[in-house]
Amino acid sequence: MALTYDDGPQKVFTAHILDLMKQYNAKATFFITGNNINKGQIDITPEFSDVLKRMDQEGHQLASHTWTHLDLSAISQVDRKQQMWKNEMALRNIVGKIPTYMRPPYSSCTGQCETDMADLGYHVIYFDVDTDDYNQDSPDQIQRSKDWFRGNITKDGATAKGGAKWLDIQHDIHEQTANNLTEYMLKTITDLGYKGVTVGDCLGDPAANWYRTAGGAGTVST
């Protein structure tokens, strides 16, 4: 079971999710935006740099979700590549690595976008289970995401013992996702016999393939 999070990091919520992952001995994949929703650049904002270093040190997978969350299918080829290059350089500055996995914002990457991602060396990752958490970010709505999560991974009798594998999606910038949904998902997959792993592990791809090496490790002062 690959639990994945888009749009972060977030100064408080992402750290709490990492605490829960450690508690349940699980790994996750974080599709990171570099400077989205006016949060500040990840490589010059210490709170973000610190949590990204922690992700890496604790064995989670860091992947790209572009620099400012633009629809890659709706922008020029130059702008599309800039969205990826800027995020690459920021992550290089923080952890000294460039991801080889990405998820396109709005799940939109068609035609030339697909070719460009391949040329840049990326695996384009989507998902099997959508918790729709960003539309359920209130205490009286988040139960819907919980029900959808459990319902999807048990649909038609699917089981861990039967070899079922899942890539799900939520967003670590939302309070209910961090403080409610994540622990529910971790408890659920534990009870159902699944193990929380990275996307790379779920797809059988060795960790050596998740990144390209690059200079600049540790250049961010925090």
C-alpha positions as CSV (number, residue, x, y, z in Angstrom):
1,M,0.0,0.0,0.0
2,A,1.6,3.3,-1.1
3,L,0.2,6.2,0.8
4,T,1.0,9.4,-1.1
5,Y,0.7,13.0,-0.3
6,D,0.5,16.0,-2.7
7,D,1.1,19.7,-2.4
8,G,3.3,19.9,0.7
9,P,5.2,20.3,2.7
10,Q,3.1,22.2,5.3
11,K,4.8,23.6,8.4
12,V,2.8,21.7,11.0
13,F,0.8,19.0,9.3
14,T,3.6,17.3,7.4
15,A,5.7,16.8,10.5
16,H,2.7,15.2,12.3
17,I,2.2,12.8,9.4
18,L,5.9,11.8,9.7
19,D,5.4,11.2,13.4
20,L,2.5,8.9,12.6
21,M,4.5,7.0,9.9
22,K,7.2,6.4,12.4
23,Q,4.7,5.2,15.0
24,Y,3.2,2.7,12.6
25,N,6.6,1.7,11.0
26,A,5.3,2.8,7.6
27,K,6.8,4.8,4.7
28,A,5.1,7.2,2.4
29,T,5.7,9.2,-0.8
30,F,5.5,13.0,-0.8
31,F,4.9,14.7,-4.1
32,I,6.4,18.1,-3.3
33,T,5.6,21.5,-4.7
34,G,8.4,24.1,-4.5
35,N,6.6,27.3,-4.0
36,N,2.8,26.7,-4.1
37,I,0.0,28.7,-2.5
38,N,2.4,31.5,-1.4
39,K,4.1,29.3,1.1
40,G,7.6,30.4,0.3
41,Q,10.3,28.5,-1.5
42,I,11.1,25.2,0.1
43,D,14.9,25.7,-0.1
44,I,15.0,29.1,1.6
45,T,12.3,28.5,4.2
46,P,13.9,26.6,7.1
47,E,10.7,24.9,8.3
48,F,10.3,23.3,4.9
49,S,13.9,22.4,4.4
50,D,14.0,20.7,7.8
51,V,10.9,18.6,7.2
52,L,12.2,17.5,3.8
53,K,15.5,16.5,5.2
54,R,13.6,14.5,7.8
55,M,11.6,12.7,5.1
56,D,14.7,11.7,3.4
57,Q,16.5,10.6,6.5
58,E,13.6,8.5,7.7
59,G,13.3,6.6,4.4
60,H,10.3,8.2,2.8
61,Q,10.3,8.9,-1.0
62,L,10.5,12.5,-2.2
63,A,9.0,13.1,-5.6
64,S,8.0,16.1,-7.7
65,H,4.7,17.8,-8.0
66,T,6.1,20.8,-9.9
67,W,7.2,24.2,-8.7
68,T,3.9,26.2,-8.5
69,H,1.3,23.6,-9.3
70,L,0.4,24.6,-12.9
71,D,-1.5,22.4,-15.3
72,L,1.4,21.0,-17.3
73,S,-0.8,20.2,-20.3
74,A,-1.9,23.8,-20.6
75,I,1.4,25.7,-20.6
76,S,4.3,26.0,-23.1
77,Q,7.0,23.4,-23.3
78,V,9.5,25.9,-21.9
79,D,7.3,26.7,-18.9
80,R,6.6,23.0,-18.3
81,K,10.3,22.2,-18.1
82,Q,10.9,25.3,-15.9
83,Q,8.3,23.9,-13.5
84,M,10.3,20.7,-13.2
85,W,13.8,22.3,-13.3
86,K,13.1,24.8,-10.5
87,N,11.8,22.0,-8.2
88,E,14.8,19.9,-9.1
89,M,17.2,22.6,-8.1
90,A,15.4,23.3,-4.8
91,L,15.4,19.6,-3.8
92,R,19.0,19.3,-4.8
93,N,19.8,22.3,-2.6
94,I,18.1,20.5,0.4
95,V,18.9,16.8,0.1
96,G,21.4,16.7,-2.8
97,K,19.1,14.5,-4.9
98,I,16.8,15.0,-7.9
99,P,13.6,12.8,-8.0
100,T,12.8,10.5,-10.9
101,Y,9.2,10.3,-9.9
102,M,6.5,13.0,-10.4
103,R,2.8,13.4,-10.3
104,P,1.3,16.1,-12.5
105,P,-1.0,18.6,-10.9
106,Y,-4.7,17.9,-11.7
107,S,-3.5,14.5,-13.0
108,S,-3.0,16.4,-16.3
109,C,-0.1,15.4,-18.5
110,T,-1.0,14.4,-22.0
111,G,0.6,14.6,-25.5
112,Q,3.8,16.6,-25.5
113,C,3.8,16.7,-21.7
114,E,4.3,12.9,-21.5
115,T,7.2,13.2,-24.0
116,D,8.8,16.0,-22.0
117,M,8.5,14.1,-18.7
118,A,10.1,11.1,-20.3
119,D,12.9,13.3,-21.8
120,L,13.5,14.7,-18.3
121,G,13.8,11.3,-16.9
122,Y,10.6,11.1,-14.9
123,H,8.1,8.3,-14.1
124,V,4.7,9.9,-14.2
125,I,2.6,8.5,-11.3
126,Y,-1.1,8.6,-10.8
127,F,-3.2,6.6,-8.3
128,D,-5.8,3.9,-7.8
129,V,-7.6,5.3,-4.7
130,D,-8.6,8.9,-4.3
131,T,-9.6,10.0,-0.8
132,D,-10.9,13.4,-2.1
133,D,-9.6,14.8,1.2
134,Y,-9.2,18.3,-0.1
135,N,-13.0,18.5,-0.5
136,Q,-13.7,16.9,2.9
137,D,-11.4,19.0,5.1
138,S,-13.8,19.5,8.1
139,P,-14.6,17.2,11.1
140,D,-18.1,16.5,9.8
141,Q,-17.0,15.6,6.3
142,I,-13.7,13.6,6.6
143,Q,-15.6,10.4,7.4
144,R,-16.4,10.3,3.7
145,S,-12.7,10.0,2.9
146,K,-12.3,7.3,5.4
147,D,-15.2,5.3,4.0
148,W,-14.0,5.7,0.4
149,F,-10.5,4.6,1.4
150,R,-11.6,1.4,3.1
151,G,-14.3,0.7,0.6
152,N,-12.0,1.0,-2.4
153,I,-9.2,-1.3,-1.0
154,T,-11.7,-4.0,0.1
155,K,-13.9,-3.8,-3.1
156,D,-14.7,-7.1,-4.8
157,G,-12.9,-8.9,-2.0
158,A,-9.5,-7.5,-2.6
159,T,-7.0,-8.5,0.1
160,A,-3.3,-8.1,0.9
161,K,-3.0,-11.9,1.0
162,G,-4.5,-12.0,-2.5
163,G,-1.7,-9.8,-3.7
164,A,-3.6,-6.5,-4.0
165,K,-1.5,-3.4,-4.3
166,W,-2.7,0.2,-4.1
167,L,-1.5,3.7,-4.8
168,D,-3.7,6.2,-3.0
169,I,-3.7,10.0,-2.9
170,Q,-4.3,12.7,-0.3
171,H,-2.8,16.1,0.5
172,D,-0.6,16.9,3.5
173,I,-1.6,20.6,3.5
174,H,-5.0,19.8,5.0
175,E,-5.7,19.6,8.8
176,Q,-8.2,16.8,8.7
177,T,-5.8,14.7,6.5
178,A,-3.0,15.1,8.9
179,N,-4.8,14.9,12.2
180,N,-7.6,12.5,11.4
181,L,-7.5,10.6,8.1
182,T,-3.8,9.5,8.1
183,E,-4.0,7.6,11.4
184,Y,-7.3,6.0,10.2
185,M,-5.6,4.8,7.0
186,L,-2.6,3.5,8.9
187,K,-4.8,1.6,11.4
188,T,-6.9,0.2,8.5
189,I,-4.1,-1.1,6.4
190,T,-2.4,-2.6,9.5
191,D,-5.7,-4.4,10.4
192,L,-6.1,-5.6,6.8
193,G,-2.5,-7.0,6.6
194,Y,-1.1,-4.4,4.3
195,K,2.3,-2.6,4.8
196,G,2.7,1.1,4.1
197,V,5.5,1.5,1.6
198,T,6.8,4.0,-0.9
199,V,5.6,4.2,-4.5
200,G,8.9,2.8,-5.6
201,D,8.7,-0.2,-3.3
202,C,5.1,-0.8,-4.2
203,L,6.1,-0.9,-7.9
204,G,9.1,-3.1,-7.3
205,D,11.6,-0.4,-8.2
206,P,14.9,-0.4,-6.2
207,A,15.6,2.7,-4.1
208,A,18.7,3.4,-6.2
209,N,16.3,4.4,-9.1
210,W,14.2,6.9,-7.2
211,Y,16.7,9.8,-7.6
212,R,19.4,11.2,-9.7
213,T,22.4,12.3,-7.8
214,A,23.4,16.0,-7.9
215,G,25.8,18.3,-6.2
216,G,24.6,20.7,-3.5
217,A,23.7,18.5,-0.6
218,G,23.4,20.3,2.6
219,T,23.8,23.8,1.1
220,V,20.7,25.1,2.9
221,S,21.5,26.5,6.2
222,T,18.8,25.9,8.9
